[in-house]
Amino acid sequence: MILLASSLEHRQNTWLTRSCLLRHPTLSKICLSRGIPVTTSIMSFSQEVVPLVVFTCTYYTGTTDLRYQQCLETLQAASTNSIPIVVVDGSPSDDVHQGLSQTGAIVCKETAGGGKGSALREAALNAAEKVPGVTEHTLLCWQEPEKTGMIRLWKEILPQISHDSDVVVPRRDDECFKSSYPIEQYYSESYGNLYLDTVMKDAITKDPSGVMRVPASDAAIPRGTSLIDWHFGPFAFRKAHLDLWSKYKGNSYDAQLVPIVCALRRGLVISSIGVKFHLDP
């Protein structure tokens, strides 16, 4: 155990989550005795540059809520994949807040109030400020807390994201989308995406400044499929562009989508990347 503690002091780029330390109380005591700080969320032995941080917000009436159980799976998946995740929780139950915190995620009580939009903004700000190693180039990745399968996909698509990309919008693989969602939702969201794509491209064509650019795609887009999956939910942006989301005052789903439009108008590089996302049954 002494050798283990010694090696820990010299290992670089190593992260330990709170859940790991809870499973190894002796290791935690050794770290504390040697002056290595143990936080309630994440401990870093070096100022490692973090490539991405996931952030989300939650509200559950109690621990029996099925969505709460799904959220726990999401937070545990983040721990398994060594992905820092920040949660702003507005749940009235202390049991919910405690249960979320025990997964190793950084869980903060919601303070802003005002609905989903304000919680999203608060979570984004916390993701930028509370995770050691975040830089202006770090991707802050939003997703709904019940989309457990998306955690692994963030890690998978990271090598595909261009260094020049400012905003990333994952795009559901059409077959995965069609086979795992209710068919009515598949068609309504597909048509909605095509409509919004048409409006976007028309605006780009008519842009008098010429700064707006058609989003880049990682692959050819099949005919009848939208370039941007506007209705999916997950998106990511470099911390350098945090203001686009933190300063927008919408309090519903517009808090996710409108800043993407603002990014287009600013002339930023928007990337659409395909993911094989299956909705959990």
Contacts in CASP RR format, 6 or more apart in sequence:
PFRMAT RR
TARGET T0000
AUTHOR 0000-0000-0000
METHOD contacts of the structure
MODEL  1
MILLASSLEHRQNTWLTRSCLLRHPTLSKICLSRGIPVTTSIMSFSQEVV
PLVVFTCTYYTGTTDLRYQQCLETLQAASTNSIPIVVVDGSPSDDVHQGL
SQTGAIVCKETAGGGKGSALREAALNAAEKVPGVTEHTLLCWQEPEKTGM
IRLWKEILPQISHDSDVVVPRRDDECFKSSYPIEQYYSESYGNLYLDTVM
KDAITKDPSGVMRVPASDAAIPRGTSLIDWHFGPFAFRKAHLDLWSKYKG
NSYDAQLVPIVCALRRGLVISSIGVKFHLDP
1 26 0 8 1.000
1 27 0 8 1.000
1 30 0 8 1.000
4 27 0 8 1.000
4 30 0 8 1.000
5 27 0 8 1.000
5 30 0 8 1.000
5 31 0 8 1.000
5 34 0 8 1.000
8 14 0 8 1.000
8 27 0 8 1.000
8 30 0 8 1.000
8 31 0 8 1.000
8 36 0 8 1.000
8 45 0 8 1.000
9 34 0 8 1.000
9 36 0 8 1.000
9 45 0 8 1.000
11 45 0 8 1.000
12 45 0 8 1.000
12 46 0 8 1.000
12 48 0 8 1.000
13 45 0 8 1.000
13 46 0 8 1.000
13 48 0 8 1.000
14 44 0 8 1.000
14 45 0 8 1.000
14 46 0 8 1.000
15 42 0 8 1.000
15 43 0 8 1.000
15 44 0 8 1.000
15 48 0 8 1.000
15 82 0 8 1.000
15 84 0 8 1.000
16 42 0 8 1.000
16 43 0 8 1.000
17 41 0 8 1.000
17 42 0 8 1.000
17 79 0 8 1.000
17 104 0 8 1.000
18 39 0 8 1.000
18 40 0 8 1.000
18 41 0 8 1.000
18 42 0 8 1.000
18 101 0 8 1.000
18 102 0 8 1.000
18 104 0 8 1.000
19 79 0 8 1.000
19 102 0 8 1.000
19 103 0 8 1.000
19 104 0 8 1.000
20 79 0 8 1.000
21 27 0 8 1.000
21 28 0 8 1.000
21 31 0 8 1.000
21 38 0 8 1.000
21 43 0 8 1.000
22 28 0 8 1.000
22 102 0 8 1.000
28 38 0 8 1.000
31 37 0 8 1.000
31 38 0 8 1.000
31 43 0 8 1.000
32 38 0 8 1.000
36 43 0 8 1.000
36 45 0 8 1.000
37 43 0 8 1.000
40 101 0 8 1.000
41 104 0 8 1.000
41 105 0 8 1.000
41 106 0 8 1.000
41 107 0 8 1.000
41 130 0 8 1.000
42 84 0 8 1.000
42 104 0 8 1.000
42 106 0 8 1.000
42 131 0 8 1.000
42 132 0 8 1.000
44 132 0 8 1.000
44 133 0 8 1.000
47 132 0 8 1.000
47 133 0 8 1.000
48 132 0 8 1.000
48 133 0 8 1.000
49 133 0 8 1.000
49 135 0 8 1.000
49 138 0 8 1.000
50 84 0 8 1.000
50 131 0 8 1.000
50 132 0 8 1.000
50 133 0 8 1.000
50 134 0 8 1.000
50 135 0 8 1.000
50 138 0 8 1.000
51 138 0 8 1.000
51 139 0 8 1.000
51 158 0 8 1.000
52 83 0 8 1.000
52 84 0 8 1.000
52 138 0 8 1.000
52 139 0 8 1.000
52 140 0 8 1.000
52 141 0 8 1.000
52 154 0 8 1.000
52 158 0 8 1.000
52 236 0 8 1.000
53 83 0 8 1.000
53 84 0 8 1.000
53 85 0 8 1.000
53 86 0 8 1.000
53 127 0 8 1.000
53 128 0 8 1.000
53 131 0 8 1.000
53 134 0 8 1.000
53 138 0 8 1.000
53 139 0 8 1.000
53 140 0 8 1.000
53 141 0 8 1.000
54 78 0 8 1.000
54 83 0 8 1.000
54 84 0 8 1.000
54 85 0 8 1.000
54 86 0 8 1.000
54 127 0 8 1.000
54 141 0 8 1.000
54 142 0 8 1.000
54 143 0 8 1.000
54 151 0 8 1.000
54 154 0 8 1.000
55 85 0 8 1.000
55 86 0 8 1.000
55 87 0 8 1.000
55 88 0 8 1.000
55 123 0 8 1.000
55 124 0 8 1.000
55 126 0 8 1.000
55 127 0 8 1.000
55 140 0 8 1.000
55 141 0 8 1.000
55 142 0 8 1.000
56 74 0 8 1.000
56 85 0 8 1.000
56 86 0 8 1.000
56 87 0 8 1.000
56 88 0 8 1.000
56 123 0 8 1.000
56 142 0 8 1.000
56 143 0 8 1.000
56 144 0 8 1.000
56 145 0 8 1.000
57 87 0 8 1.000
57 88 0 8 1.000
57 89 0 8 1.000
57 90 0 8 1.000
57 110 0 8 1.000
57 116 0 8 1.000
57 119 0 8 1.000
57 120 0 8 1.000
57 122 0 8 1.000
57 123 0 8 1.000
57 145 0 8 1.000
58 68 0 8 1.000
58 71 0 8 1.000
58 87 0 8 1.000
58 88 0 8 1.000
58 89 0 8 1.000
58 90 0 8 1.000
58 91 0 8 1.000
58 96 0 8 1.000
58 100 0 8 1.000
58 145 0 8 1.000
59 89 0 8 1.000
59 90 0 8 1.000
59 91 0 8 1.000
59 119 0 8 1.000
60 67 0 8 1.000
60 68 0 8 1.000
60 71 0 8 1.000
60 91 0 8 1.000
60 93 0 8 1.000
60 96 0 8 1.000
61 91 0 8 1.000
61 92 0 8 1.000
61 93 0 8 1.000
62 68 0 8 1.000
62 91 0 8 1.000
62 93 0 8 1.000
62 95 0 8 1.000
62 96 0 8 1.000
63 93 0 8 1.000
63 95 0 8 1.000
63 96 0 8 1.000
63 99 0 8 1.000
67 145 0 8 1.000
67 146 0 8 1.000
68 96 0 8 1.000
70 145 0 8 1.000
70 146 0 8 1.000
70 148 0 8 1.000
70 280 0 8 1.000
71 100 0 8 1.000
71 145 0 8 1.000
71 146 0 8 1.000
72 99 0 8 1.000
72 100 0 8 1.000
72 103 0 8 1.000
73 148 0 8 1.000
74 85 0 8 1.000
74 145 0 8 1.000
74 146 0 8 1.000
74 147 0 8 1.000
74 148 0 8 1.000
74 149 0 8 1.000
74 151 0 8 1.000
75 85 0 8 1.000
75 87 0 8 1.000
75 100 0 8 1.000
75 103 0 8 1.000
75 104 0 8 1.000
75 105 0 8 1.000
75 145 0 8 1.000
76 103 0 8 1.000
77 148 0 8 1.000
77 149 0 8 1.000
77 151 0 8 1.000
77 152 0 8 1.000
78 84 0 8 1.000
78 85 0 8 1.000
78 103 0 8 1.000
78 105 0 8 1.000
78 151 0 8 1.000
79 103 0 8 1.000
79 104 0 8 1.000
79 105 0 8 1.000
81 151 0 8 1.000
81 152 0 8 1.000
81 155 0 8 1.000
83 151 0 8 1.000
83 154 0 8 1.000
83 155 0 8 1.000
84 106 0 8 1.000
84 131 0 8 1.000
85 105 0 8 1.000
85 106 0 8 1.000
85 151 0 8 1.000
86 105 0 8 1.000
86 106 0 8 1.000
86 107 0 8 1.000
86 108 0 8 1.000
86 123 0 8 1.000
86 126 0 8 1.000
86 127 0 8 1.000
86 130 0 8 1.000
86 131 0 8 1.000
87 100 0 8 1.000
87 105 0 8 1.000
87 106 0 8 1.000
87 107 0 8 1.000
87 108 0 8 1.000
87 123 0 8 1.000
87 145 0 8 1.000
88 108 0 8 1.000
88 109 0 8 1.000
88 110 0 8 1.000
88 119 0 8 1.000
88 122 0 8 1.000
88 123 0 8 1.000
88 126 0 8 1.000
89 96 0 8 1.000
89 97 0 8 1.000
89 100 0 8 1.000
89 107 0 8 1.000
89 108 0 8 1.000
89 109 0 8 1.000
89 110 0 8 1.000
90 109 0 8 1.000
90 110 0 8 1.000
90 119 0 8 1.000
91 97 0 8 1.000
97 107 0 8 1.000
97 109 0 8 1.000
100 107 0 8 1.000
101 107 0 8 1.000
106 126 0 8 1.000
106 130 0 8 1.000
106 131 0 8 1.000
108 122 0 8 1.000
108 123 0 8 1.000
108 126 0 8 1.000
108 130 0 8 1.000
110 118 0 8 1.000
110 119 0 8 1.000
110 122 0 8 1.000
111 122 0 8 1.000
112 118 0 8 1.000
112 119 0 8 1.000
112 121 0 8 1.000
112 122 0 8 1.000
113 119 0 8 1.000
114 251 0 8 1.000
115 251 0 8 1.000
115 252 0 8 1.000
116 251 0 8 1.000
116 252 0 8 1.000
116 253 0 8 1.000
116 255 0 8 1.000
117 250 0 8 1.000
117 251 0 8 1.000
117 252 0 8 1.000
117 255 0 8 1.000
118 251 0 8 1.000
120 142 0 8 1.000
120 245 0 8 1.000
120 255 0 8 1.000
120 256 0 8 1.000
121 245 0 8 1.000
121 246 0 8 1.000
121 248 0 8 1.000
121 255 0 8 1.000
123 142 0 8 1.000
124 140 0 8 1.000
124 142 0 8 1.000
124 242 0 8 1.000
124 245 0 8 1.000
124 246 0 8 1.000
125 242 0 8 1.000
125 246 0 8 1.000
127 134 0 8 1.000
127 140 0 8 1.000
128 134 0 8 1.000
128 140 0 8 1.000
128 239 0 8 1.000
128 242 0 8 1.000
134 239 0 8 1.000
135 239 0 8 1.000
136 238 0 8 1.000
136 239 0 8 1.000
136 240 0 8 1.000
137 238 0 8 1.000
137 239 0 8 1.000
137 240 0 8 1.000
138 238 0 8 1.000
138 239 0 8 1.000
139 158 0 8 1.000
139 161 0 8 1.000
139 168 0 8 1.000
139 236 0 8 1.000
139 237 0 8 1.000
139 238 0 8 1.000
139 239 0 8 1.000
140 236 0 8 1.000
140 237 0 8 1.000
140 238 0 8 1.000
140 239 0 8 1.000
140 242 0 8 1.000
141 154 0 8 1.000
141 168 0 8 1.000
141 234 0 8 1.000
141 235 0 8 1.000
141 236 0 8 1.000
142 233 0 8 1.000
142 234 0 8 1.000
142 235 0 8 1.000
142 236 0 8 1.000
142 256 0 8 1.000
143 150 0 8 1.000
143 151 0 8 1.000
143 154 0 8 1.000
143 233 0 8 1.000
143 234 0 8 1.000
144 233 0 8 1.000
144 234 0 8 1.000
146 280 0 8 1.000
147 234 0 8 1.000
147 277 0 8 1.000
147 280 0 8 1.000
148 280 0 8 1.000
149 277 0 8 1.000
149 278 0 8 1.000
149 280 0 8 1.000
150 170 0 8 1.000
150 234 0 8 1.000
150 275 0 8 1.000
150 277 0 8 1.000
153 170 0 8 1.000
153 275 0 8 1.000
153 276 0 8 1.000
153 277 0 8 1.000
154 236 0 8 1.000
156 275 0 8 1.000
157 168 0 8 1.000
157 170 0 8 1.000
157 273 0 8 1.000
157 274 0 8 1.000
157 275 0 8 1.000
160 218 0 8 1.000
160 273 0 8 1.000
161 168 0 8 1.000
161 271 0 8 1.000
161 273 0 8 1.000
162 216 0 8 1.000
162 269 0 8 1.000
162 271 0 8 1.000
164 269 0 8 1.000
165 216 0 8 1.000
165 238 0 8 1.000
165 269 0 8 1.000
165 270 0 8 1.000
165 271 0 8 1.000
166 237 0 8 1.000
166 238 0 8 1.000
166 240 0 8 1.000
166 241 0 8 1.000
166 263 0 8 1.000
166 268 0 8 1.000
166 269 0 8 1.000
166 270 0 8 1.000
167 235 0 8 1.000
167 236 0 8 1.000
167 237 0 8 1.000
167 238 0 8 1.000
167 241 0 8 1.000
167 260 0 8 1.000
167 263 0 8 1.000
167 268 0 8 1.000
167 269 0 8 1.000
167 270 0 8 1.000
167 271 0 8 1.000
168 235 0 8 1.000
168 236 0 8 1.000
168 237 0 8 1.000
168 270 0 8 1.000
168 271 0 8 1.000
168 273 0 8 1.000
169 215 0 8 1.000
169 228 0 8 1.000
169 229 0 8 1.000
169 230 0 8 1.000
169 232 0 8 1.000
169 234 0 8 1.000
169 235 0 8 1.000
169 236 0 8 1.000
169 260 0 8 1.000
169 270 0 8 1.000
169 271 0 8 1.000
169 272 0 8 1.000
169 273 0 8 1.000
170 229 0 8 1.000
170 232 0 8 1.000
170 234 0 8 1.000
170 235 0 8 1.000
170 272 0 8 1.000
170 273 0 8 1.000
170 274 0 8 1.000
170 275 0 8 1.000
170 277 0 8 1.000
171 217 0 8 1.000
171 226 0 8 1.000
171 227 0 8 1.000
171 228 0 8 1.000
171 229 0 8 1.000
171 232 0 8 1.000
171 272 0 8 1.000
171 273 0 8 1.000
171 274 0 8 1.000
171 275 0 8 1.000
172 229 0 8 1.000
172 232 0 8 1.000
172 274 0 8 1.000
172 275 0 8 1.000
172 277 0 8 1.000
173 274 0 8 1.000
173 275 0 8 1.000
173 276 0 8 1.000
173 277 0 8 1.000
174 222 0 8 1.000
174 225 0 8 1.000
176 276 0 8 1.000
176 277 0 8 1.000
176 278 0 8 1.000
177 186 0 8 1.000
177 190 0 8 1.000
177 277 0 8 1.000
178 186 0 8 1.000
179 278 0 8 1.000
180 277 0 8 1.000
180 278 0 8 1.000
180 279 0 8 1.000
180 281 0 8 1.000
181 189 0 8 1.000
181 279 0 8 1.000
189 231 0 8 1.000
189 232 0 8 1.000
190 225 0 8 1.000
190 226 0 8 1.000
192 226 0 8 1.000
192 230 0 8 1.000
192 231 0 8 1.000
193 226 0 8 1.000
193 228 0 8 1.000
193 229 0 8 1.000
193 230 0 8 1.000
193 231 0 8 1.000
194 224 0 8 1.000
194 226 0 8 1.000
196 226 0 8 1.000
196 228 0 8 1.000
196 230 0 8 1.000
197 226 0 8 1.000
197 227 0 8 1.000
197 228 0 8 1.000
197 230 0 8 1.000
200 227 0 8 1.000
200 228 0 8 1.000
200 261 0 8 1.000
200 264 0 8 1.000
201 214 0 8 1.000
203 212 0 8 1.000
203 264 0 8 1.000
204 212 0 8 1.000
204 213 0 8 1.000
204 214 0 8 1.000
204 264 0 8 1.000
211 265 0 8 1.000
211 266 0 8 1.000
211 267 0 8 1.000
212 264 0 8 1.000
212 265 0 8 1.000
212 267 0 8 1.000
213 264 0 8 1.000
213 267 0 8 1.000
213 269 0 8 1.000
213 270 0 8 1.000
214 227 0 8 1.000
215 227 0 8 1.000
215 228 0 8 1.000
215 264 0 8 1.000
215 270 0 8 1.000
215 271 0 8 1.000
215 272 0 8 1.000
216 269 0 8 1.000
216 270 0 8 1.000
216 271 0 8 1.000
216 272 0 8 1.000
217 227 0 8 1.000
217 271 0 8 1.000
217 272 0 8 1.000
217 273 0 8 1.000
218 271 0 8 1.000
218 272 0 8 1.000
218 273 0 8 1.000
218 274 0 8 1.000
219 274 0 8 1.000
221 227 0 8 1.000
221 272 0 8 1.000
227 272 0 8 1.000
228 260 0 8 1.000
228 270 0 8 1.000
228 272 0 8 1.000
229 272 0 8 1.000
230 257 0 8 1.000
232 277 0 8 1.000
233 256 0 8 1.000
235 256 0 8 1.000
235 260 0 8 1.000
237 244 0 8 1.000
237 245 0 8 1.000
237 259 0 8 1.000
237 263 0 8 1.000
241 263 0 8 1.000
241 268 0 8 1.000
244 259 0 8 1.000
244 262 0 8 1.000
244 263 0 8 1.000
244 266 0 8 1.000
245 255 0 8 1.000
245 259 0 8 1.000
248 254 0 8 1.000
248 255 0 8 1.000
248 258 0 8 1.000
248 259 0 8 1.000
248 262 0 8 1.000
250 258 0 8 1.000
260 270 0 8 1.000
263 270 0 8 1.000
264 270 0 8 1.000
END
